Amino acid sequence: MPTDSGPASGPKFVFVTGGVMSGLGKGITAASTGRLLENAGFDVTAVKIDPYLNVDAGTMNPYQHGEVYVLKDGGEVDLDLGNYERFLDADMTFDQNITTGKLYKNVIEKERAGDYLGKTVQIIPHITDDIKRRIRDAAAGHDVCLIEVGGTVGDIEGGPYYEAIRQFAHEEREEDVLLTHVTLVPYSKNGEQKTKPTQHSVKELRSIGLQPDVLVGRCEDELDADTKEKIALFCDVPTDAVFSNPDVEDIYHVPLVVEEEGLDEYVMEELELADDARPKAERASQWRDIVTREQSGTVTVALVGKYALEDAYLSIHEALKHAGLEHSTDVEVLWVDAEEMANTHEQRLREADGIVVPGGFGTRGTTEKIAAARYARENDVPFLGLCLGFQMAVIEYARNVCGLDDAHSTEMETETPHPVIGLLPEQYDVEDLGGTMRLGAHETDIESGTLAAELYGEHCTERHRHRYEVNPEYIEELESAGLRFSGRANNRMEILELPDHPFFFGTQFHPEFRSRPQRASPPFVGFLDAAIDERERPVSEVEA
């Protein structure tokens, strides 16, 4: 079970809750703890609890909840699962995301099937039992399981989960369960770190039968010694159990910060793992080596999208960062609002060393995304099109090179005379929207002698999330005009490129979901390599 030598008694459980306000960084705190435990030789996994009634995140608006992250098994989940995959360098499954919708759906289906004959089906024990079962199933075969509870203590939606944690702690051995609570420590106007929000948050937690073992204070700076003492006194924890998690420039530095605070050592002592951990001198240092690598130079990348929110394209931002780490180069992302591009944002395309057009759905902003693909193609600017961006590049080529006026996708224009992008055949009879797209990991065969082969080799397996594809009836015409589909899954076009362009590359899949700090995504590495070359190209050549 363990990576080296782990606990013989079974998995350990670290629950991570949050107080005062949402968005404090519970997930990054948990993922950073997991990263340090893995460095110490333990096999770590994670569970994200989302108390909303949606079965999954697939139908959520990115403005409200950030990007929809796709797992290898096709699960559409909260973006925090992406952070766990990146920090732990592990592939999660849909079973590692627990939602209230998923729980109630399962329990009600069992009730209708007669599994609870004679019983009154209730929150306790039926919902809480299902929560505990799912956590134990996810933890099986691992040394440590991190369980993050979304939202804030006191939220009405979180009630069953906190009750399940209370029961869980009662059922397991004391040394096998640890409760970490992340709270806000704000500054007063006179610059004093205030502990009252933390005190109230812990009071709320204790009122439902939970006493935190570890407190992590989120503050602009490290917590003062007096602040830690005060939190410990009023929250009834040892002073050694109060840790700082100050603001940092890069989330990948958080493991380094909490390691300096000694959070990992304290967690291992409390879980009785210290004797099984690698000696400090032998712990993995690859993470530190990568994220502290000295950067030389900066490239600018224009991201042409319709959601003016970084979380909506979080995995793309991170994949660009990973490629930058590999090239020892900082990446500055220039946001280009697709709807405003013609009026105020077009200049950003000219300023950028490369252009990325991300995925998305619906008609809004598609005209401008097509224009961005054309600008990159005609001006030899490195281009990376992802999912919808791939499709927009096909439409642009069909219109402006093949002469197929008004070519479009039937998603946006059902009556287009040239439907170069059409609905997947298996989608014709689909009625429900949730969880019904082409999702998850699928293999692509790659043509030799192409840019795709240079980046990937003969095959690649990447994650998908789409309902539309390149219409097979137009493939011959597109390729005869110079567009090359270098990656295919049977008769499905997965990768496109332009042979005579410095870097014009599109993927029907989402390579950003498998990018890691230790293992940057091949298309992003190739794109950034071309963008670095573009940075050196005289401006006059671009404007010519």
C-alpha positions as CSV (number, residue, x, y, z in Angstrom):
1,M,0.0,0.0,0.0
2,P,2.6,2.7,1.0
3,T,5.0,4.3,-1.4
4,D,7.9,3.3,0.9
5,S,6.7,2.0,4.2
6,G,3.4,3.4,5.4
7,P,0.9,2.7,8.2
8,A,0.1,-1.0,8.6
9,S,-3.2,-0.2,10.3
10,G,-4.9,1.2,7.2
11,P,-5.5,4.7,5.7
12,K,-5.3,7.9,7.7
13,F,-7.9,10.6,7.2
14,V,-7.3,14.3,7.1
15,F,-10.5,16.4,7.0
16,V,-10.1,20.0,5.9
17,T,-12.9,22.5,6.6
18,G,-13.2,26.3,6.3
19,G,-14.6,29.1,8.3
20,V,-15.4,32.8,8.0
21,M,-15.7,33.0,4.2
22,S,-15.4,30.8,1.1
23,G,-12.5,31.0,-1.3
24,L,-9.8,31.1,1.5
25,G,-7.7,28.4,-0.1
26,K,-8.8,25.2,1.7
27,G,-8.1,23.2,-1.4
28,I,-4.6,24.6,-1.8
29,T,-3.9,24.1,1.9
30,A,-5.0,20.5,1.6
31,A,-3.2,19.8,-1.6
32,S,0.0,21.4,-0.2
33,T,-0.2,19.1,2.8
34,G,-0.7,16.1,0.5
35,R,2.4,17.2,-1.6
36,L,4.6,17.3,1.5
37,L,3.3,13.9,2.7
38,E,4.1,12.4,-0.7
39,N,7.6,14.0,-0.5
40,A,7.9,12.1,2.8
41,G,7.1,8.8,1.1
42,F,3.4,8.3,1.6
43,D,0.7,7.4,-1.0
44,V,-1.8,10.2,-0.8
45,T,-5.2,10.6,-2.4
46,A,-8.0,13.2,-2.0
47,V,-11.8,13.6,-1.9
48,K,-13.6,16.9,-2.6
49,I,-17.0,17.4,-1.1
50,D,-19.3,19.9,-2.8
51,P,-22.5,20.5,-0.9
52,Y,-24.5,21.7,-3.9
53,L,-27.5,19.8,-5.2
54,N,-26.0,19.4,-8.7
55,V,-25.0,15.8,-9.4
56,D,-21.9,17.2,-11.0
57,A,-20.4,20.5,-12.1
58,G,-21.0,19.9,-15.8
59,T,-24.0,22.3,-16.2
60,M,-22.6,25.1,-14.0
61,N,-21.8,28.6,-15.3
62,P,-18.0,29.3,-15.1
63,Y,-18.8,32.7,-13.7
64,Q,-20.3,31.1,-10.6
65,H,-18.0,28.2,-10.1
66,G,-15.0,28.5,-12.3
67,E,-14.0,26.0,-14.9
68,V,-15.5,22.6,-15.2
69,Y,-12.6,20.2,-14.8
70,V,-12.8,16.8,-16.5
71,L,-11.3,13.6,-15.1
72,K,-10.0,10.7,-17.0
73,D,-13.2,8.7,-16.4
74,G,-15.3,11.5,-17.8
75,G,-16.4,13.0,-14.4
76,E,-17.2,16.7,-14.7
77,V,-16.1,18.2,-11.4
78,D,-15.1,21.2,-9.4
79,L,-11.8,22.9,-10.3
80,D,-10.3,21.9,-6.9
81,L,-9.9,18.3,-8.2
82,G,-7.6,19.8,-10.8
83,N,-5.5,21.3,-8.1
84,Y,-5.3,17.9,-6.3
85,E,-4.2,16.3,-9.6
86,R,-1.5,18.9,-10.2
87,F,-0.1,18.9,-6.7
88,L,-0.3,15.2,-6.1
89,D,0.6,14.2,-9.7
90,A,-2.3,11.7,-9.6
91,D,-5.3,10.9,-11.7
92,M,-8.6,11.2,-9.7
93,T,-11.9,9.6,-10.5
94,F,-15.5,10.7,-10.3
95,D,-15.9,8.7,-7.1
96,Q,-13.5,11.2,-5.4
97,N,-16.0,14.0,-5.9
98,I,-19.0,13.8,-3.5
99,T,-22.0,16.1,-4.2
100,T,-25.3,16.4,-2.4
101,G,-27.0,15.7,-5.7
102,K,-25.1,12.5,-6.1
103,L,-25.8,11.4,-2.6
104,Y,-29.6,12.0,-2.7
105,K,-29.9,10.5,-6.2
106,N,-28.2,7.3,-5.0
107,V,-30.3,7.0,-1.7
108,I,-33.6,7.8,-3.5
109,E,-32.9,5.3,-6.2
110,K,-32.2,2.6,-3.6
111,E,-35.3,3.6,-1.7
112,R,-37.4,3.2,-4.9
113,A,-35.7,-0.2,-5.6
114,G,-36.8,-1.4,-2.2
115,D,-33.4,-1.5,-0.5
116,Y,-34.8,0.2,2.6
117,L,-38.1,-1.7,2.9
118,G,-39.8,-1.1,6.2
119,K,-37.5,1.8,7.1
120,T,-38.0,5.5,7.2
121,V,-35.3,7.0,4.9
122,Q,-33.6,9.9,6.7
123,I,-30.5,12.2,6.6
124,I,-29.2,10.2,9.6
125,P,-28.3,7.4,9.1
126,H,-28.8,6.9,5.3
127,I,-27.2,10.1,3.9
128,T,-24.4,10.2,6.5
129,D,-23.7,6.5,6.0
130,D,-23.4,7.0,2.3
131,I,-21.0,9.9,2.9
132,K,-18.8,7.8,5.1
133,R,-18.9,4.8,2.7
134,R,-17.7,7.0,-0.2
135,I,-14.8,8.4,1.8
136,R,-13.7,5.0,2.9
137,D,-14.0,3.6,-0.6
138,A,-11.9,6.4,-2.0
139,A,-9.2,6.0,0.7
140,A,-8.8,2.2,0.2
141,G,-5.3,1.3,-0.9
142,H,-3.7,4.6,0.1
143,D,-1.8,5.7,3.1
144,V,-3.5,9.1,3.6
145,C,-6.8,10.5,2.3
146,L,-7.4,14.3,2.3
147,I,-11.1,15.2,2.5
148,E,-12.0,18.8,1.7
149,V,-15.5,20.0,2.7
150,G,-16.5,22.8,0.3
151,G,-18.2,25.9,1.6
152,T,-18.0,27.3,5.1
153,V,-18.9,25.9,8.5
154,G,-22.4,26.9,9.4
155,D,-23.7,26.7,5.8
156,I,-27.1,24.9,5.9
157,E,-26.0,22.7,2.9
158,G,-23.0,21.4,4.9
159,G,-24.9,20.0,7.9
160,P,-25.0,16.4,6.8
161,Y,-21.3,16.4,6.0
162,Y,-20.2,17.8,9.4
163,E,-22.4,15.2,11.1
164,A,-20.8,12.5,9.0
165,I,-17.3,13.7,10.0
166,R,-18.4,13.7,13.7
167,Q,-19.6,10.1,13.3
168,F,-16.4,9.2,11.3
169,A,-14.1,10.4,14.1
170,H,-16.1,8.4,16.6
171,E,-15.9,5.2,14.5
172,E,-12.2,5.4,13.7
173,R,-9.1,5.3,16.0
174,E,-8.2,8.7,17.3
175,E,-4.7,8.6,15.7
176,D,-6.3,7.8,12.3
177,V,-8.4,11.0,11.9
178,L,-7.2,14.7,11.9
179,L,-9.4,17.7,11.5
180,T,-7.8,20.8,10.0
181,H,-9.7,24.1,10.0
182,V,-8.7,27.0,7.7
183,T,-9.9,30.4,8.7
184,L,-9.4,34.1,7.9
185,V,-7.1,36.3,10.0
186,P,-7.7,39.8,8.8
187,Y,-6.0,43.1,9.7
188,S,-7.7,45.9,11.5
189,K,-7.2,49.5,10.3
190,N,-4.4,50.0,12.7
191,G,-2.5,46.9,11.4
192,E,-3.4,44.4,14.1
193,Q,-4.1,40.8,13.2
194,K,-7.6,40.0,14.4
195,T,-8.5,36.6,15.8
196,K,-12.2,37.1,16.5
197,P,-13.4,35.7,13.1
198,T,-11.3,32.5,13.8
199,Q,-12.8,32.2,17.3
200,H,-16.3,32.5,16.1
201,S,-15.7,30.0,13.3
202,V,-14.2,27.4,15.7
203,K,-17.1,28.1,18.1
204,E,-19.5,27.2,15.3
205,L,-17.5,24.0,14.6
206,R,-17.5,23.0,18.2
207,S,-21.3,23.6,18.5
208,I,-21.8,20.7,16.1
209,G,-19.5,18.4,18.0
210,L,-16.2,18.9,16.1
211,Q,-13.0,20.1,17.8
212,P,-10.3,21.0,15.3
213,D,-6.9,19.4,15.7
214,V,-5.0,21.9,13.5
215,L,-5.8,25.6,12.7
216,V,-4.4,27.3,9.6
217,G,-4.7,31.1,9.5
218,R,-5.0,32.7,6.1
219,C,-3.5,36.1,6.3
220,E,-1.6,38.5,4.1
221,D,1.5,37.8,6.2
222,E,2.7,35.2,8.6
223,L,0.8,35.1,11.9
224,D,2.6,36.9,14.8
225,A,3.6,34.8,17.7
226,D,1.0,36.6,19.9
227,T,-1.7,35.9,17.4
228,K,-0.9,32.2,17.4
229,E,-1.0,32.2,21.2
230,K,-4.3,34.0,21.3
231,I,-5.9,31.6,18.7
232,A,-4.6,28.6,20.7
233,L,-6.0,29.9,24.0
234,F,-9.5,30.8,22.8
235,C,-9.8,27.8,20.4
236,D,-8.5,25.2,22.8
237,V,-5.6,23.8,20.6
238,P,-1.9,23.7,21.4
239,T,0.0,26.7,20.1
240,D,2.1,24.2,18.0
241,A,-1.1,23.4,16.2
242,V,-1.7,26.9,14.8
243,F,0.0,27.5,11.5
244,S,0.3,30.4,9.0
245,N,-0.6,30.3,5.4
246,P,0.3,33.8,4.1
247,D,-0.3,35.2,0.6
248,V,2.3,34.1,-1.9
249,E,2.9,35.1,-5.5
250,D,2.5,31.6,-6.8
251,I,0.3,28.8,-5.4
252,Y,3.0,26.3,-6.1
253,H,5.1,28.0,-3.3
254,V,2.4,27.2,-0.7
255,P,3.9,23.7,0.1
256,L,7.3,25.4,0.7
257,V,5.7,28.0,3.0
258,V,3.7,25.5,5.1
259,E,6.7,23.2,5.2
260,E,8.8,26.0,6.8
261,E,5.9,26.3,9.3
262,G,6.2,22.6,10.1
263,L,2.7,21.7,9.2
264,D,3.7,18.4,7.6
265,E,5.8,17.3,10.6
266,Y,2.9,18.1,13.0
267,V,0.4,16.2,10.8
268,M,2.7,13.1,10.7
269,E,3.2,13.2,14.4
270,E,-0.5,13.4,15.1
271,L,-1.3,10.6,12.7
272,E,1.6,8.5,14.1
273,L,3.3,8.5,10.7
274,A,6.5,10.1,11.7
275,D,8.4,6.8,12.2
276,D,7.4,5.6,8.7
277,A,8.4,8.8,6.9
278,R,11.6,9.2,4.9
279,P,14.4,11.0,6.7
280,K,14.3,14.7,5.8
281,A,17.5,14.5,3.9
282,E,16.0,11.8,1.6
283,R,12.6,13.4,0.9
284,A,11.7,14.2,-2.7
285,S,12.8,17.6,-3.7
286,Q,11.7,17.7,-7.3
287,W,8.7,20.0,-6.5
288,R,10.9,22.6,-4.8
289,D,13.5,22.4,-7.6
290,I,10.9,23.0,-10.3
291,V,8.9,25.8,-8.7
292,T,11.9,27.8,-7.5
293,R,13.8,27.5,-10.8
294,E,15.1,30.9,-11.9
295,Q,13.2,32.4,-14.8
296,S,14.9,34.3,-17.6
297,G,12.7,36.5,-19.8
298,T,8.9,36.8,-20.3
299,V,6.6,35.8,-23.1
300,T,3.1,37.3,-23.5
301,V,0.2,35.1,-24.5
302,A,-3.2,36.4,-25.6
303,L,-6.1,34.3,-24.2
304,V,-9.2,35.0,-26.3
305,G,-12.3,34.0,-24.3
306,K,-15.7,35.2,-23.2
307,Y,-15.4,34.8,-19.4
308,A,-13.5,37.6,-17.8
309,L,-12.5,35.4,-14.9
310,E,-9.2,33.6,-14.5
311,D,-10.9,30.6,-12.7
312,A,-12.9,30.0,-15.9
313,Y,-9.7,29.1,-17.7
314,L,-7.7,28.0,-14.6
315,S,-6.2,24.8,-16.1
316,I,-5.0,26.7,-19.2
317,H,-3.3,29.3,-17.0
318,E,-1.6,26.5,-15.1
319,A,-0.6,24.6,-18.2
320,L,1.0,27.8,-19.6
321,K,2.8,28.2,-16.3
322,H,4.0,24.6,-16.4
323,A,5.4,25.1,-19.9
324,G,7.0,28.3,-18.7
325,L,8.7,26.3,-15.8
326,E,10.1,23.9,-18.4
327,H,11.4,26.7,-20.5
328,S,12.6,28.8,-17.4
329,T,10.4,31.6,-18.7
330,D,7.7,33.7,-17.1
331,V,4.4,33.7,-19.0
332,E,2.2,36.8,-18.9
333,V,-1.3,36.2,-20.0
334,L,-3.1,39.0,-21.7
335,W,-6.9,38.7,-21.3
336,V,-8.7,39.4,-24.6
337,D,-12.5,39.7,-24.2
338,A,-13.8,38.1,-27.4
339,E,-16.8,40.4,-27.5
340,E,-14.7,43.5,-27.1
341,M,-11.8,42.5,-29.4
342,A,-12.8,44.5,-32.4
343,N,-13.2,47.7,-30.3
344,T,-10.6,47.7,-27.6
345,H,-8.7,44.4,-27.4
346,E,-7.4,43.8,-30.9
347,Q,-4.2,45.6,-29.9
348,R,-3.4,42.8,-27.5
349,L,-3.2,40.3,-30.3
350,R,-0.5,42.5,-31.9
351,E,1.3,42.7,-28.5
352,A,1.2,39.0,-27.9
353,D,3.9,36.4,-28.7
354,G,1.3,33.8,-29.1
355,I,-2.5,33.3,-29.1
356,V,-4.6,30.7,-27.3
357,V,-8.3,30.2,-28.1
358,P,-9.9,28.1,-25.4
359,G,-12.9,25.8,-25.2
360,G,-16.5,27.0,-24.6
361,F,-20.1,26.7,-25.7
362,G,-22.6,28.9,-27.4
363,T,-22.5,31.6,-30.0
364,R,-21.2,34.5,-27.9
365,G,-17.7,35.6,-28.9
366,T,-17.3,33.0,-31.7
367,T,-17.0,35.6,-34.5
368,E,-14.0,37.2,-32.7
369,K,-12.4,33.8,-31.9
370,I,-12.6,33.0,-35.6
371,A,-10.9,36.4,-36.3
372,A,-8.2,35.6,-33.8
373,A,-7.4,32.3,-35.6
374,R,-7.2,34.2,-38.8
375,Y,-4.9,36.8,-37.4
376,A,-2.6,34.1,-36.1
377,R,-2.6,32.2,-39.4
378,E,-2.0,35.2,-41.6
379,N,0.7,36.8,-39.4
380,D,2.6,33.6,-38.5
381,V,1.9,34.1,-34.8
382,P,2.0,30.9,-32.7
383,F,-1.6,29.6,-32.2
384,L,-3.1,27.0,-29.9
385,G,-6.8,26.2,-30.3
386,L,-8.4,24.0,-27.7
387,C,-11.7,22.2,-28.3
388,L,-13.9,25.1,-29.5
389,G,-10.7,26.9,-30.4
390,F,-9.9,23.9,-32.6
391,Q,-13.3,24.1,-34.3
392,M,-13.0,27.9,-34.8
393,A,-9.7,27.4,-36.6
394,V,-11.4,24.8,-38.9
395,I,-14.3,27.3,-39.6
396,E,-11.8,30.1,-40.3
397,Y,-9.8,28.0,-42.8
398,A,-13.0,26.8,-44.5
399,R,-14.2,30.4,-45.0
400,N,-11.0,32.2,-45.9
401,V,-8.9,29.6,-47.6
402,C,-11.3,27.0,-49.0
403,G,-13.8,29.8,-50.1
404,L,-16.7,28.2,-48.3
405,D,-18.5,31.4,-47.4
406,D,-20.7,31.2,-44.3
407,A,-19.1,27.9,-43.2
408,H,-20.0,27.4,-39.5
409,S,-20.8,25.0,-36.8
410,T,-24.4,23.7,-36.5
411,E,-24.1,24.5,-32.8
412,M,-24.1,28.2,-33.6
413,E,-25.9,28.2,-37.0
414,T,-28.2,25.3,-37.6
415,E,-28.9,26.4,-41.2
416,T,-25.4,27.0,-42.3
417,P,-24.8,26.1,-46.0
418,H,-21.4,24.5,-45.1
419,P,-21.6,22.7,-41.7
420,V,-17.9,22.0,-41.4
421,I,-18.5,21.3,-37.7
422,G,-21.5,19.1,-36.8
423,L,-23.1,17.2,-33.9
424,L,-21.5,13.9,-33.0
425,P,-23.7,11.1,-34.4
426,E,-24.2,9.5,-30.9
427,Q,-25.6,12.9,-29.7
428,Y,-28.6,13.0,-32.0
429,D,-31.0,11.3,-29.6
430,V,-29.6,12.8,-26.4
431,E,-32.1,14.8,-24.3
432,D,-30.5,15.3,-20.9
433,L,-27.6,17.8,-20.9
434,G,-25.8,16.6,-17.7
435,G,-23.0,14.1,-18.2
436,T,-23.9,13.3,-21.8
437,M,-21.1,14.8,-23.9
438,R,-18.1,12.9,-25.2
439,L,-16.2,13.0,-22.0
440,G,-13.0,11.7,-20.4
441,A,-9.8,10.1,-21.8
442,H,-9.7,8.8,-25.4
443,E,-6.8,7.7,-27.5
444,T,-5.6,9.5,-30.6
445,D,-3.5,8.0,-33.4
446,I,-0.9,10.4,-34.7
447,E,0.5,10.7,-38.2
448,S,4.2,10.3,-38.5
449,G,6.3,13.2,-39.8
450,T,4.0,15.8,-38.3
451,L,4.3,18.4,-35.6
452,A,1.9,16.4,-33.5
453,A,4.3,13.4,-33.8
454,E,7.2,15.5,-32.7
455,L,5.2,16.6,-29.6
456,Y,3.5,13.4,-28.7
457,G,4.9,10.4,-30.6
458,E,2.7,7.8,-32.2
459,H,-0.3,8.1,-29.8
460,C,-1.7,10.3,-27.1
461,T,-4.5,9.9,-24.6
462,E,-6.1,13.1,-23.6
463,R,-9.4,14.2,-22.0
464,H,-12.4,15.4,-24.0
465,R,-15.6,17.4,-23.4
466,H,-17.6,18.1,-26.5
467,R,-20.7,17.4,-28.5
468,Y,-19.6,18.6,-31.9
469,E,-16.8,17.5,-34.2
470,V,-15.3,18.1,-37.7
471,N,-17.8,17.0,-40.3
472,P,-16.2,14.1,-42.2
473,E,-17.7,15.3,-45.5
474,Y,-15.4,18.3,-45.5
475,I,-12.1,16.7,-44.5
476,E,-10.8,16.0,-48.0
477,E,-11.6,19.5,-49.1
478,L,-9.9,21.1,-46.1
479,E,-6.8,18.9,-46.4
480,S,-6.6,19.5,-50.1
481,A,-6.3,23.3,-49.3
482,G,-3.4,22.7,-46.9
483,L,-5.0,22.1,-43.5
484,R,-3.5,18.9,-42.0
485,F,-5.4,16.7,-39.6
486,S,-2.4,14.9,-38.0
487,G,-4.3,13.2,-35.1
488,R,-7.4,11.0,-35.5
489,A,-9.5,8.7,-33.5
490,N,-10.9,6.5,-36.3
491,N,-12.9,8.9,-38.4
492,R,-12.8,11.7,-35.8
493,M,-10.4,14.6,-36.3
494,E,-8.5,15.2,-33.1
495,I,-5.5,17.4,-34.0
496,L,-4.9,19.9,-36.8
497,E,-1.8,21.8,-37.8
498,L,-0.5,24.0,-40.7
499,P,2.8,22.6,-42.0
500,D,4.1,25.9,-43.3
501,H,3.3,27.9,-40.2
502,P,5.7,28.5,-37.2
503,F,3.2,26.9,-34.9
504,F,-0.5,26.6,-35.7
505,F,-1.9,23.7,-33.7
506,G,-5.4,22.8,-32.5
507,T,-6.8,19.9,-30.5
508,Q,-10.3,18.7,-30.1
509,F,-9.3,17.5,-26.7
510,H,-8.2,19.4,-23.6
511,P,-4.5,18.8,-23.0
512,E,-4.5,21.3,-20.2
513,F,-6.3,18.8,-17.9
514,R,-3.2,16.5,-17.8
515,S,-0.6,19.2,-17.5
516,R,1.5,19.1,-14.3
517,P,4.4,21.2,-12.9
518,Q,6.6,18.2,-13.2
519,R,5.2,17.2,-16.6
520,A,4.1,20.0,-18.8
521,S,1.6,19.3,-21.5
522,P,3.3,18.7,-24.9
523,P,1.2,21.1,-27.0
524,F,1.8,23.9,-24.4
525,V,5.5,23.2,-24.4
526,G,5.6,23.4,-28.2
527,F,3.4,26.5,-28.3
528,L,5.6,28.3,-25.7
529,D,8.8,27.3,-27.6
530,A,7.3,28.9,-30.7
531,A,6.2,32.0,-28.7
532,I,9.7,32.4,-27.4
533,D,10.9,32.5,-31.0
534,E,8.2,34.9,-31.8
535,R,9.4,37.2,-29.0
536,E,12.7,37.5,-30.8
537,R,11.1,38.3,-34.2
538,P,11.2,42.0,-35.2
539,V,7.8,43.8,-34.9
540,S,8.1,45.0,-38.5
541,E,7.9,41.4,-39.7
542,V,4.6,40.8,-37.8
543,E,3.0,44.0,-39.1
544,A,4.1,43.5,-42.7
